[in-house]
Amino acid sequence: MARYIGSQCKRCRRHGAKLFLKGERCFTDKCAFERRKNPPGMGPIKRKNKPTDYLLQLKEKQKLKDIYGLLEKQFRLFFERANRKKGITAQNLIDLLEARLDNMVYRLGFAMSRKSARQMVRNGYFKVNNRNVKIPSYIVKIGDIIKIKDKYANNASVQNAISLSKQRGLVEWVELNEAEKAGKLLRAPMIDELNLPVNLQLVIELYSK
């Protein structure tokens, strides 16, 4: 399966926004974006012409893809699925992205980044409703129980991630049972609750052409 293997910090610098792709490092003074906010390369890019509407839309799409760690084909499939559902397409898209198993593992505090969460899911760390699931894109339904397998429950990286997430607080739409090393999705989050540095309307406009 194709995957991005370049620097995560360069993504933030390229977008000119902090996307929190490196977990705990993003909260320290080691964060590359805080130290060097100019785009990666030889130096700051001086654009003479005003960016086109297409370029602005493309940049917002790339930013959202990078936040959730998706490639183009995966992202397009999620958009098409969201567009087919009743309701507001932008909200439908966020519902699907947030319900991915790798994102839920991250939201529950079992991993410090979505990238780490994705690797843990692929390595078989979790059960959903007592069934083994190794597919990061698996869509978690409201009320589904996500549980760490017993043999991984005392893993040092998992314990550290849970401890750090407790300090910062979990999002309101998930519930964690720390004693059982399990959690669940309580409801779909609203767009405003996510504080995403993305203009979702531009993303929808790009794919609606």
Residue pairs with C-beta under 8 A, 6 or more apart in sequence:
2 71
3 71
4 69
4 71
7 40
8 21
8 22
8 115
9 21
9 22
9 31
9 32
9 33
10 32
10 40
11 19
11 21
11 66
12 18
12 19
12 21
12 32
12 33
13 32
13 33
13 36
13 37
13 38
13 39
13 40
14 39
14 40
15 59
15 62
15 63
15 66
15 197
16 37
16 39
17 63
17 197
18 26
18 31
18 33
18 34
18 197
19 63
19 66
19 67
19 197
20 26
20 113
21 66
21 67
21 69
21 113
21 114
21 115
22 31
22 113
23 111
23 112
23 113
23 116
23 161
24 112
24 164
25 31
26 33
29 35
38 44
39 45
53 205
54 206
56 202
57 202
57 203
57 205
57 206
58 206
60 198
60 199
60 200
60 202
60 203
60 206
61 75
61 202
61 203
61 206
61 207
63 197
63 198
64 75
64 97
64 196
64 198
64 200
64 203
65 71
65 72
65 75
67 114
67 196
67 198
68 75
68 97
68 100
68 103
68 114
69 102
69 114
69 115
69 118
70 78
74 137
76 207
78 93
78 96
78 97
79 89
79 93
79 203
79 207
81 92
81 96
82 89
82 92
82 93
82 95
82 96
83 89
83 92
83 207
83 208
85 92
89 204
90 191
90 200
90 201
90 203
90 204
91 190
91 191
93 200
93 203
93 204
94 188
94 189
94 191
94 194
94 200
95 188
96 139
97 103
98 104
98 107
98 173
98 188
98 189
98 194
99 139
99 140
99 141
99 185
99 188
100 136
100 137
100 138
100 139
100 140
101 121
101 126
101 128
101 133
101 135
101 136
101 137
101 138
101 139
101 140
101 146
102 114
102 117
102 118
102 121
102 136
102 137
103 114
103 117
104 140
104 146
104 174
104 183
104 185
105 111
105 117
105 120
105 121
105 125
105 126
105 146
106 112
106 113
106 114
106 116
106 117
107 170
107 171
107 173
107 174
108 146
108 165
108 170
108 174
108 176
108 183
109 161
109 162
109 164
109 165
109 166
109 170
109 176
110 117
110 120
110 125
110 126
110 148
110 158
110 161
110 162
110 181
110 183
111 117
111 120
111 157
111 158
111 161
112 157
112 160
112 161
112 164
116 157
116 161
117 136
118 136
120 126
120 152
121 133
121 134
121 135
121 136
121 138
122 134
122 136
123 134
124 132
124 134
124 149
125 148
125 149
125 152
125 155
125 158
126 133
126 146
126 147
126 148
126 149
127 133
127 146
127 147
127 149
128 138
128 140
128 144
128 145
128 146
128 147
129 144
129 145
130 145
130 147
140 146
140 185
141 185
142 185
142 186
142 187
142 188
143 184
143 185
144 184
144 185
145 182
145 183
145 184
146 182
146 183
146 184
147 180
147 181
147 182
148 158
148 181
148 182
152 158
153 181
158 181
162 176
162 178
166 178
170 176
171 189
171 193
172 186
172 189
172 193
173 185
173 186
173 187
173 188
173 189
173 193
174 183
174 184
174 185
174 186
175 183
175 184
175 186
176 182
176 183
177 183
191 200
